[in-house]
Amino acid sequence: MITPNEYIQLKAFARQDGFLMGCLWIFTFGCFLGSMEQPDLQIGFMAGVILTPVLAYMRLKHFRDKVMSGAISYRRALAFMFLTLAYASMLIAAATYIYFYFFDNGLFLSTIQQNLSLPEIRQAFTDAGMNPKDLDTQIATIGEARPIDFALNIFCNGIICSTMLAAVLALFGRRVTRITA
């Protein structure tokens, strides 16, 4: 059973590591947005996506080895990873809201519209069995979204993906025997 002090400690480290993870996700989001104008930034986006589970595992391992003296149960590892990724989700949701509220000015939607108006893209969607009118309807729906809608979508997706990632990482990061040094 976890004591109140251990729970406070778990949350404190999860907040710190969630901040680091959130910074990585904000960088990744920035690269994604920048790649609409400069395709070379797609590398930064892909690197951020690949580094997410690596960084998360490294932070779990650090917590386990340095704070928990080398032993952590699956449940505590799961709680730590879930809280870490939930805090990161809150941070990226806040950054998304700020971007769409203050900085976007329709750039995101116009880029999507511009890309989807290319004949070869439209043909690819038609070949995939999608009606072009349905595509236009979906673009119009995206255009009606408010900044808070984007932020909530990012937050909810972050929580869902975080739950799955936390379950897997906790499985690999757990250790029941303490390190003796």
N, C-alpha and C positions, 0 to 999 in steps of 0.2 A: 504494500500500500504506500502511496506517495504522501509525504507529509506536506503541510501547507508551505513550509519554507522551500522544499524541493519543487513544489509547483510554481512558486514565485520565481525561483531560479530558472526553471524550464521556460517560463514565459519570457523572462528577461533575455535569455540567450536566443530564444526564437524571434523576439522582436529585432535584436541586433542582426541576426542572420537573415531575417525577412527583409530588413533594410538593404542588405547587400544584394539579395536576390532581386528585390524590387528595382534597384539601380541597374542590374543587368537587364531586367525586362524593359525598363525605360529606354536603355541604350538600344535594345533590340527593336522596340517600337519605333524609335527615331530612325534607325536604319531602314526599317520597312517603309516608313513614310518618305524618307529621302530617296529610296530606290525608285520611287515613282518618277522622279526627275533625273536621278543619276543611277542607272542600273548597277554600277559597280558596288553600291552600298548593299546590294543583296547578299554579298559575302558576309557583311557584318550581321545581317539578319539571321542568316543560316548559322553563323558561329554562335550567336546568342541562343538560338534554339538548341544547338548541340551542347553548349556549355551548361544549360540549365540543370539537367540531371547530374552532371559531373560536379558542378559547384554545390548542389544540394547534398550530394553524398559526402563531399569533402567536409562540409559544415557539420553534418551528422557525425562523421567520424571524429572531427575535432571535439564536438560536444561529448561524445562517448569517451574518448581517450583522455581529454584534459579535465573535463568537469565531472564526469561520472566514474573516474578512475578505471576506465577500460571496460566496464560492464554496463549494459543497458538492455532492458527487456524489449520485446517487440512492441508492447503497448506504449511504453515511454518513448521509444524511437518513433513510433507512429504519431504520437501526440506532438512530439517535437517537430517532426517534418511537416505535419499538417498545419500546425501553428505558424511555422516559418513561412510556408508557402501561402497561407491565408493572409499573413501580414504583407507579403510581397504582392498578393492580388489586390489588397487595398491600396497599396502605393501605386501600382500600375493603373488602377481604375481612376485614382485621383489625377494622375498625369494625363490619362486619356481625356478626362473631363476638361481639364485645363487646356489641353491642345485644341479640342473641338470647340470649346466655348470662346477662347481668345485668339487662336492663331490660324485655324483652318480656313475660314472664310470661303468654304465651298470647294477648296482645292481637291480634297479627297473624292468627292462625288464627281467633279468634273473630270478627274483623271480616270475614274471608273467608266464614266460615260464615253470618254474619248477612246479608251482601250476597247470597250465593247462595241464601238461603232465601226471598228476596222472590219472590212469585208471577210477576211480570213477567220477572224474570231467569231463573227456571226455565223459563218458557214460551219465552223467547228461545233458551235452550240446546236445548230440545226441538225448536223450529222449525228450528234449525240441524242437526238430525239426531243430537243427542247423547242418549243414554239417561240419565235422572236417576240411575239406580243407578251408572253409570260416573262421574258427577260426584261422587256421595257417596264412591265408592271413591278417587277422586283427592284429595278433601279429607282423607280418613282417612290417605292416604299422606303428604300434607303435614304432617299432625299428628304423624306418627311421626318426622319429620326432626329431627335434632339441630342445635344451633347450628353445629357444624363443617360439616354438610352444606350449610347455607345459605351459609356463608363459601366453601366450595370451589366451589359452584355459581356464586357471584358472581365468584370468581377465574377460573374456567375460561371463563365467558362474557366476562369482561373481556379475557382473553388472545386469545380468538377474534376478538372485535370489534376489539381493538387491532391485530391483524395486518392486518385489512382496512382500517381507518382509516389506519394507518401507511403502507400501500402507496399509498393515494390521496394523502395529504398529502405524502409524500416526492416524489411525481411533480410536484406543484404547487410544492413548496418548493425543488427542486434548482436550482442555477445553476452553470454551469461557468466563467463569467468573473468575475474579481475586480472589486470596486468600487474605483475609483481616486479618491482624494480629495485 
